[in-house]
Amino acid sequence: MMRHWSNALFFLITGACTFVGLGLLLAILAAITFKGLSSLSWDFLFKPMKEAGASGGVFYNIIGTVILIGTALIVSSPLAFALALLQQVYLKKRSLRRALTLFLYLINGIPSILFGLFGLTVFVQFFDWGKSWLTGGIVLGLMILPTMAVAISERIHAIPQAYFETAAGLGLRPAQIVWSIFIPYSLNGWLSGSLLGLARAAGETAPIMFTATVFSGATVPDGVQESPVLSLPYHIFILAQESYNPQMIPNLWASAFVLVAMVMVLSLFSLPWRKRAFEAKR
Amino acid sequence: MKLEEPVTDKSGANLTTSKPVLEVDSLSIFAGGRPLLQRISFSIAVHEVFGIIGPSGVGKTTLLRTLNRLLELDSELSVTGDIRFHGKSNFAGGTDVDALRAKIGMIFQQPVVFPTTVYKNVIFGLRHVTPLPKKQYPEVVEQALKEVSLWNQVKERLHESAEHLSLGQQQRLCLARTLAVDPEVILMDEPTSALDTQSTQAIEQLIYRLKETRTIVLVTHNLAQAKRLTHRVAALTAKDNIGRLAHLGPIHEWTEEGA
């Protein structure tokens, strides 16, 4: 009887936690969707900002966000592949592999503001780039590096050992095995890891607010030095600070909806690829 | 080093008069310091079908994988003694291990086809290992598939997924992929153990044909198969959990000994 009640109690607790967690998330999404959609229009998506965000659209903010996450992808992809290959292929000692895994998880746990401070110190001040889209891309790329490296590493781990042995048995050199087996068969991991990482990077304000982005006065960058971009997360941050002004509110919600939609699209794209990666492992 | 038993081919010619292609000399294999196989010695003649037989877990596959240094993919295993390929030590400094593996090809117990087309599977090793121009690939693919009697079955679907082939066809495809690299020796690790009777017969017929042009080292637990196919066998037995050579010579002598 006692076992029956404890079972029911645990079911109740887990059910309640799930309900609260999912309920909160759905409430946030519903509020953003409901309030955002009502202010959304083609003009908002394709026109630049006016009157310090009180009117106009977020066209250059979307462009700036895409530039930042695109640069982050270009910066982090080769590094993530290199780290994953090092961990799964080249490091023979288990202790070294574990150390690398721990290192990646440690980097993943660093607060994003510290990545911003790193970018500020190294690129903005030391290299004297000023605020630059490239600094933002590099900082975001480093920030998502662990997510991407772990996803690729998991995928390489899931590649059947028999593929590796067959290729080695045919006389392929290690570099040829990496090129013909490990890289092509871990592209799923790269794609899912990069989409998940970029979904996170797209919403980050702290790493880019003093390294890459401004609130107004920027369009498409034409260089590296002193070439900031507009971005959606920073735009939302500033509008939220000005939210006592009722004129700002509709654009604030619409901007939030556009950002959430971008992140959702990235996450939804990544799901089928992750599913395929895990199915292959089974 | 002379072969212990005379080996003759179909025409009765003595294979042992030629220099051995592979010589295993006092080979011991260790896993983290613990011996798995101890002091194994034998030689394999050119165009011989040499069997490695013995009970499960005695180290047949481990021994086979040592012959082309594939064993080194497992960093916990170490080797003492020597293996010579055409008289040259496989473990000598400066040995090109990858080139050695291309010369001593390997067929695994389970067919390993890559999730791509039949054509790309056959050229997988070829395009990386040989300097052959790309335009000659179709010719080599056809030749290799004909050699394993698969051409007629797959010529219309060369660009379809190899994973749709039957298990027996997949194993022959693996053999074609190995043959495309043109190895002198083919190591076969129980190549028919995962196959049905019909596919087993097809692979056995292939081995019978291949021995005219290649040297084959066959690991099998099937004594009847070893009798049908091999000139000689190295029979391994386990004593104190260490694999040792119990018999070297024609298989009928070993069974007669009742070992």
Interface residues (C-beta under 8 A of the other chain):
Chain A: K92 P160 A162 Y163 F164 E165 T166 A167 A168 G169 L170 G171 L172 R173 Q176 S180
Chain B: N68 L70 L73 S75 D98 A99 L100 R101 A102 K103 G105 M106 F108 Q110 V112 F114 F124 G125 H128 V129 C174 R177 T178 V181
